[in-house]
């Protein structure tokens, strides 16, 4: 009917087209944005009960959707609105380091950590997989070997999300201090920008059987 046509057209023009531009330049909101037009659209439908005439209804839908869009759009790149979002400097440094020290077929373990997610913007330097969830660090070392990983990235976001797994270890001490040592791993790189937000361990395979006994 006429109402459905108006609702669909206005919703597409006022909300979905702006989203198609906004999402690439503001990645933190990409997981929330698809739900906003649904919420604001139903809100507008409820408000339209008090009005008659398709033009009033179209105006209410448009205003509701625009209000929802503007209330969420807090990270516009006003100066360069057509430039895609870029990863954090720490993520870029980590990606470059991994690219210099790995072959494309090799594997590194990292995350989950949204702050260091660079796969949206930079070509992956090698194969990657989330750090496995284990009871102890010794189990994690063993798991990294079983996966055949070359490096393991321990990041602040990962540790904050798995406090029990990493409890008792301070991976992010001041840069002049060495991070924790583990039999079977060797510290090879730390975040060089500002505070230490990640450390990289190389997985050692020599004497692996003896280390796990």
C-alpha positions in Angstrom: 0.0 0.0 0.0 1.0 3.6 -0.1 2.2 3.8 3.5 4.6 0.9 3.0 6.0 2.5 -0.2 6.6 5.8 1.5 8.1 4.2 4.6 10.5 2.1 2.5 11.6 5.0 0.2 12.2 7.5 3.0 14.0 5.0 5.1 16.3 4.1 2.3 17.1 7.7 1.3 17.4 9.2 4.7 19.2 6.4 6.5 20.6 3.5 4.5 22.4 5.7 1.9 24.1 7.7 4.6 25.1 4.5 6.4 26.7 3.2 3.2 29.1 6.1 3.4 29.4 6.4 7.2 30.4 2.9 8.1 33.7 2.8 6.1 35.0 5.9 7.8 33.8 5.1 11.4 34.5 1.4 12.0 33.7 1.3 15.7 30.1 1.8 14.9 29.7 -0.8 12.1 28.3 -3.4 14.4 25.6 -1.1 15.8 24.5 0.9 12.8 22.4 -1.9 11.1 20.0 -1.9 14.2 19.5 1.8 14.4 17.1 2.2 11.4 15.0 -0.6 12.8 14.7 1.0 16.2 14.1 4.6 14.9 11.8 3.3 12.2 9.5 1.6 14.7 9.6 4.7 16.9 8.5 6.8 13.9 5.7 4.3 13.1 4.4 4.7 16.7 4.6 8.5 16.4 2.6 8.5 13.1 -0.5 7.2 14.9 -1.2 10.8 15.9 -0.9 12.2 12.4 -2.8 11.8 9.1 -1.6 12.3 5.6 1.3 10.6 3.8 3.4 13.9 3.8 3.2 14.1 7.6 4.2 10.5 8.0 7.1 10.8 5.6 8.3 13.8 7.5 8.2 12.0 10.8 10.0 9.0 9.4 12.7 11.2 7.9 13.2 13.3 11.1 13.3 10.2 13.4 15.9 8.5 11.2 18.0 11.6 10.8 17.9 12.2 14.5 19.1 8.6 15.1 21.8 9.0 12.6 23.1 12.3 14.0 22.9 11.1 17.6 25.2 8.2 16.7 27.5 9.9 14.2 30.2 11.1 16.6 33.2 10.2 14.6 32.7 12.0 11.3 36.0 12.8 9.6 34.8 16.3 8.9 38.0 17.4 7.2 38.3 14.5 4.9 34.8 12.9 4.8 35.6 10.6 1.8 38.7 9.0 3.4 38.3 5.5 4.8 39.1 5.0 8.5 42.6 4.0 9.3 43.9 1.6 11.9 45.4 2.8 15.2 49.2 3.7 14.9 50.0 0.7 17.2 48.1 -1.6 14.8 49.9 -0.3 11.8 53.3 -0.7 13.5 52.4 -4.3 14.5 51.3 -5.1 11.0 54.5 -3.8 9.5 56.6 -5.7 12.0 54.8 -8.9 11.3 55.1 -8.4 7.5 58.9 -8.0 7.9 59.3 -11.1 10.0 56.8 -13.6 8.5 56.0 -15.5 5.4 52.4 -15.4 4.1 51.8 -19.1 4.9 53.1 -18.8 8.5 50.7 -18.3 11.5 50.5 -15.8 14.3 48.1 -15.8 17.2 46.5 -12.5 18.2 43.3 -11.2 19.8 40.5 -10.9 20.1 41.3 -7.2 20.4 39.3 -4.6 18.5 42.0 -1.9 19.0 44.6 -3.9 17.1 42.3 -5.2 14.3 44.0 -4.1 11.1 42.6 -6.6 8.7 39.9 -4.2 7.5 42.5 -1.7 6.2 45.8 -3.5 5.7 46.7 -6.6 3.8 47.2 -9.5 6.2 51.0 -10.1 6.6 50.3 -13.8 7.3 47.7 -16.2 8.5 46.2 -15.3 11.9 44.0 -16.9 14.6 42.7 -15.8 18.0 44.8 -16.7 21.0 43.3 -19.9 22.4 41.6 -19.8 25.8 43.6 -21.9 28.3 43.7 -22.4 32.0 47.4 -21.6 32.5 50.2 -19.9 30.6 52.0 -23.3 30.3 48.9 -24.6 28.5 48.9 -21.6 26.2 52.6 -22.2 25.3 51.7 -25.8 24.5 48.7 -24.7 22.5 50.7 -22.2 20.5 53.1 -25.0 19.5 50.2 -27.4 18.6 48.9 -24.7 16.3 52.3 -24.3 14.7 52.3 -20.6 15.4 55.5 -18.5 14.9 54.5 -15.6 17.0 51.9 -14.8 19.8 50.8 -11.3 20.3 49.6 -10.5 23.9 47.7 -7.2 23.8 46.0 -5.1 26.4 42.6 -5.7 24.9 43.1 -9.4 25.0 44.3 -9.4 28.7 41.5 -7.2 29.8 39.0 -9.6 28.3 40.6 -12.7 29.8 41.7 -11.5 33.2 41.6 -15.0 34.7 43.7 -16.5 32.0 46.5 -13.9 32.4 46.1 -13.1 36.1 49.4 -12.6 37.9 51.4 -11.3 34.9 52.2 -7.7 34.0 52.8 -7.7 30.3 52.6 -3.9 30.0 55.2 -2.6 32.4 57.2 0.4 31.5 59.3 -0.1 28.4 62.6 -0.3 30.3 61.4 -3.4 32.1 61.2 -6.8 30.4 57.8 -8.5 30.1 57.2 -11.9 31.8 59.3 -14.8 30.5 57.9 -18.2 29.7 59.6 -21.5 28.9 59.0 -22.1 25.2 58.5 -18.4 24.3 61.0 -15.6 23.7 60.1 -11.9 23.9 61.0 -10.3 20.5 59.0 -7.0 20.2 57.0 -4.5 22.2 54.7 -1.6 21.3 57.1 1.3 20.5 54.4 4.0 20.6 53.4 5.6 23.9 52.4 3.2 26.6 53.1 -0.5 25.9 49.8 -1.9 24.6 51.1 -5.2 23.1 54.1 -7.5 23.3 55.2 -10.2 20.8 56.6 -13.6 21.8 58.3 -16.0 19.4 57.3 -19.6 19.8 60.3 -21.8 20.3 60.2 -25.4 19.1 63.6 -26.6 20.2 63.4 -29.1 23.1 59.6 -28.7 23.0 59.0 -32.1 24.5 61.3 -31.5 27.4 59.7 -28.1 28.2 56.3 -29.6 28.5 57.2 -32.4 30.9 
